[in-house]
Amino acid sequence: MIGTVFYFPWEVQLILFLQSSLPSFVLGFFEIIANVVSKNVLALLFILIYLAYNKDWGKFTLLSLGAAGVCCEFVKMTVARLRPYAVVDKVKCIYANVPDQNPLDFKIQGYSFPSGHSMMATNLFLAIPIYIRNNPYIALGLIGVLIVAISRVGLGVHFPTDTIAGFIIALVIILALSRIYDKVEYRKYLYLGIIALSLVGIVFCPTISYIKYVALAAGISSGFLIEEKYVNFENPKSRRDAIVRVLGAIVLFILLFVMIPKLAGKTELVDCIKYSLFTFIILAVYPLAFKKIDRDG
């Protein structure tokens, strides 16, 4: 098993305390959190916000999710820190990162540092509140992030410092984007910059796991680039239009991200196509139909 081992004694003590003290129903709740705070669920949620509620909010959350994902995966693959249950005998793997696979297969499970779930939770709970500068919701969002972080530690799949690092990476990117997103006169340079920096990272981290996140960031950025230039759809003007858009997006999401990959076979190439081309289609091509499906279109 190749990887890096480092941790502070208090981290192991905290994991063991949580695993020995928390009742089984709490650990079961942590398993639910692990499934809810996932790439597919968050991507669908942010896509629906983008298509059917508030276009700018959706763009900001998706862009920050893509950029943070690239950064987290780059650090994860570069540091290659083994998960707690692999290096500390007393720590149990209660619910693996990929539940139906060997917990010790880190090509599938991924490495420990930083926590991708903590990164995603930061985007879920804090991206929009920080973007619109809503302090009460920021405070509530921090509580949500803390709960997710505790769940990852309690399940034995992350050291506490993993969750702290995931939170910091996502927060820095959200704060940076929130300061420049509405001030950049030509956003195409922002989108192209994210794509370019992500591609440069492949030189230093040429792993398929990292390339998948590059594909996702490229699909998001290129989708916005083309949408702004050739589509430029508006937020729905009625509840009926919003519902129709949501239903269409859900059907398209299931087709592109679930059914087609399943029929094509779960391969690395299919994953890259899913994250890049299919993301581009749902962000830039599907909105072309809004003039037909919107009642006021």
C-alpha atoms as one frame of an Amber mdcrd trajectory, in Angstrom:
protein
   0.000   0.000   0.000   1.714   3.169  -1.207   0.896   6.443   0.483   1.848
   9.022   3.072   1.212   8.567   6.785   1.054  11.545   9.130  -1.322  12.625
  11.881  -1.452  14.283  15.276  -2.264  12.144  18.352  -5.334  14.261  19.131
  -6.806  13.381  15.742  -6.803   9.663  16.527  -8.187  10.347  19.992 -11.061
  12.351  18.524 -11.915   9.643  15.953 -11.892   6.925  18.610 -13.975   9.076
  20.971 -16.641   9.674  18.311 -16.764   6.028  17.231 -17.059   4.763  20.812
 -19.445   7.434  22.107 -21.954   8.122  19.338 -25.079   5.925  19.176 -25.658
   3.796  16.095 -28.487   5.984  14.774 -26.118   8.981  14.650 -23.558   6.972
  12.699 -26.401   5.903  10.407 -27.254   9.573   9.901 -23.606  10.181   9.017
 -23.920   7.544   6.291 -26.915   9.402   4.856 -24.890  12.627   4.853 -22.111
  10.851   2.932 -24.581   9.967   0.166 -26.373  13.324   0.070 -23.237  15.487
   0.027 -21.873  13.978  -3.188 -20.737  15.300  -6.571 -23.852  14.161  -8.431
 -26.347  15.488  -5.883 -24.607  18.857  -5.549 -24.113  19.184  -9.294 -27.825
  18.547  -9.924 -28.853  20.987  -7.195 -26.601  23.764  -8.497 -27.645  23.059
 -12.101 -31.312  23.423 -11.122 -30.542  26.729  -9.380 -28.756  27.884 -12.535
 -31.477  26.814 -14.962 -34.667  27.453 -13.021 -34.124  29.871 -10.150 -31.245
  32.322 -10.250 -28.774  32.070 -13.126 -25.983  34.054 -11.458 -26.224  32.090
  -8.206 -26.071  28.828 -10.134 -23.076  29.954 -12.162 -21.202  31.058  -9.080
 -21.836  27.842  -7.147 -20.963  25.579 -10.084 -17.821  27.550 -10.888 -16.627
  27.492  -7.278 -17.455  23.769  -7.021 -15.446  22.986 -10.168 -12.442  25.096
  -9.172 -12.392  23.777  -5.594 -12.725  20.208  -6.859  -9.678  20.616  -9.096
  -7.609  22.109  -6.270  -8.676  19.494  -3.724  -7.979  16.587  -6.050  -4.575
  18.014  -7.006  -3.585  18.224  -3.337  -5.140  14.832  -2.574  -3.193  13.009
  -5.275   0.029  14.931  -4.599   0.053  14.347  -0.830  -1.451  10.804  -1.033
  -2.296  10.628   2.662  -3.726   7.262   3.691  -7.094   7.188   5.421  -7.239
   6.756   9.223  -8.571   3.179   9.200  -5.616   2.114   7.037  -2.942   3.331
   9.437  -4.504   3.157  12.917  -5.581  -0.325  14.015  -8.320   0.782  16.401
 -10.051   3.071  13.890 -12.967   1.413  12.094 -14.069   2.134   8.553 -17.787
   2.409   9.283 -18.769   3.599   5.814 -16.180   3.707   3.051 -15.958   6.562
   0.573 -17.092   4.096  -2.134 -19.192   1.678  -0.031 -19.328  -1.323  -2.366
 -15.566  -1.452  -2.991 -12.515  -2.575  -1.029 -11.793   0.149   1.587  -8.049
  -0.390   1.135  -8.110   0.104  -2.638  -7.105   3.762  -2.724  -7.301   3.986
  -6.503 -11.056   3.672  -5.975 -11.523   5.106  -2.490  -9.220   8.080  -3.025
  -6.767   9.458  -0.515  -7.558  11.251   2.703  -6.144  14.794   2.546  -8.086
  17.014   2.002 -11.694  15.950   2.528 -13.742  16.224  -0.662 -17.000  16.033
   1.303 -15.953  18.977   3.479 -15.056  20.895   0.323 -18.451  20.124  -1.213
 -20.279  20.970   2.023 -18.541  24.351   2.085 -19.798  25.024  -1.426 -23.275
  23.758  -0.548 -23.762  25.798   2.614 -21.572  28.869   2.101 -21.140  29.693
  -1.607 -24.436  31.553  -2.111 -24.524  33.225   1.352 -20.985  34.557   0.827
 -21.773  35.622  -2.744 -24.846  37.619  -1.652 -23.185  38.640   1.641 -25.899
  37.286   3.933 -24.252  36.988   7.351 -27.041  35.063   9.171 -27.012  32.376
   6.487 -23.217  32.280   6.611 -23.443  31.462  10.339 -25.979  28.696   9.659
 -23.825  27.448   6.794 -20.811  27.076   9.079 -22.899  24.809  11.320 -23.795
  22.670   8.295 -20.139  22.383   7.283 -19.171  21.421  10.842 -21.785  18.632
  10.926 -20.490  17.197   7.642 -16.889  17.430   8.877 -17.752  15.596  12.114
 -19.551  12.920  10.109 -16.455  12.228   8.010 -14.279  11.932  11.107 -16.821
   9.769  12.940 -17.085   7.331  10.033 -13.325   6.827  10.216 -12.622   7.931
   6.641 -10.884  11.234   7.433  -8.579  12.770   9.976  -9.860  16.087  11.388
  -7.092  17.974   9.554  -8.441  16.550   6.278 -11.776  18.230   6.885 -10.129
  21.500   7.939  -8.053  21.548   4.745 -11.077  20.808   2.551 -12.987  23.637
   4.198 -10.105  26.111   3.826  -9.505  25.327   0.134 -13.175  25.726  -0.748
 -13.575  28.851   1.390 -10.542  30.583  -0.159 -11.852  29.888  -3.665 -15.367
  31.074  -2.785 -14.027  34.278  -1.219 -11.720  34.943  -4.174 -14.472  34.345
  -6.740 -16.962  36.440  -4.780 -14.605  39.421  -5.039 -13.917  39.162  -8.763
 -16.936  37.385 -10.274 -19.131  40.452 -10.757 -16.186  42.791 -11.332 -14.639
  41.012 -14.307 -15.782  42.881 -17.413 -15.247  39.905 -19.678 -15.972  36.716
 -17.761 -14.654  34.635 -20.636 -11.153  35.345 -19.345 -12.143  33.954 -15.952
 -13.556  30.802 -17.541 -10.562  30.357 -19.830  -8.200  30.984 -16.924  -9.798
  28.207 -14.854  -9.539  25.802 -17.792  -5.909  26.760 -18.492  -4.756  26.459
 -14.868  -6.531  23.118 -14.519  -4.827  21.781 -17.642  -1.414  22.977 -16.437
  -1.961  20.932 -13.280  -1.964  17.737 -15.361   1.772  18.263 -15.969   2.403
  17.929 -12.223  -0.414  15.500 -11.429  -1.013  13.259 -14.483  -3.520  10.940
 -12.780  -6.905   9.955 -14.162  -8.561  10.950 -10.889  -7.298  14.514 -11.296
  -8.090  14.580 -15.021 -11.737  13.797 -14.228 -11.961  16.960 -12.140 -10.254
  18.914 -14.914 -12.917  17.556 -17.283 -15.632  18.749 -14.889 -14.129  22.240
 -14.522 -13.670  22.454 -18.299 -17.265  21.360 -18.922 -18.592  23.978 -16.499
 -16.380  26.824 -17.738 -16.841  26.104 -21.452 -20.578  25.709 -20.912 -20.815
  29.168 -19.385 -18.544  30.607 -22.053 -20.766  29.389 -24.903 -24.022  30.122
 -23.073 -23.088  33.746 -22.495 -21.989  34.220 -26.098 -24.735  32.412 -28.022
 -27.667  31.616 -25.683 -27.911  34.124 -22.828 -31.169  32.777 -21.377 -33.104
  34.611 -18.671 -34.394  33.466 -15.299 -37.902  31.943 -15.510 -40.686  34.514
 -15.304 -43.321  32.176 -13.899 -43.568  29.173 -11.597 -44.844  27.083 -14.482
 -41.728  27.851 -16.566 -39.453  27.041 -13.633 -41.171  23.676 -13.033 -40.968
  22.707 -16.708 -37.274  23.605 -16.804 -36.623  21.575 -13.637 -38.436  18.505
 -14.952 -36.586  18.693 -18.262 -33.236  19.116 -16.482 -33.867  16.122 -14.197
 -34.790  13.885 -17.150 -31.725  15.066 -19.086 -29.475  14.649 -16.035 -30.642
  11.059 -15.492 -30.138  10.289 -19.183 -26.681  11.860 -19.477 -25.179  11.140
 -16.078 -26.821   7.837 -15.138 -28.293   5.865 -18.038 -25.791   6.526 -20.848
 -22.699   5.901 -18.633 -24.319   2.710 -17.335 -24.998   1.451 -20.873 -21.559
   2.520 -22.106 -19.801   0.810 -19.223 -18.070   2.421 -16.265 -14.676   3.321
 -17.697 -12.332   6.233 -17.108 -13.007   7.571 -20.621 -16.777   7.476 -20.078
 -16.339   9.380 -16.800 -14.288  12.087 -18.514 -16.914  12.428 -21.260 -19.658
  12.561 -18.649 -17.977  15.316 -16.675 -16.978  17.436 -19.685 -19.302  16.939
 -22.672 -22.474  16.057 -20.770 -21.949  18.947 -18.337 -21.486  21.274 -21.311
 -24.713  20.001 -22.909 -26.865  20.577 -19.849 -25.396  24.032 -19.170 -25.174
  25.456 -22.698 -27.273  23.351 -25.090 -30.369  22.537 -23.022 -31.144  26.262
 -22.399 -31.659  26.656 -26.156 -34.985  24.881 -25.616 -36.252  27.508 -23.175
 -37.695  29.663 -25.962 -39.918  26.697 -26.851 -40.841  25.347 -23.425 -41.350
  28.660 -21.602 -44.912  29.869 -21.876 -43.705  33.413 -22.421 -40.965  32.267
 -24.805
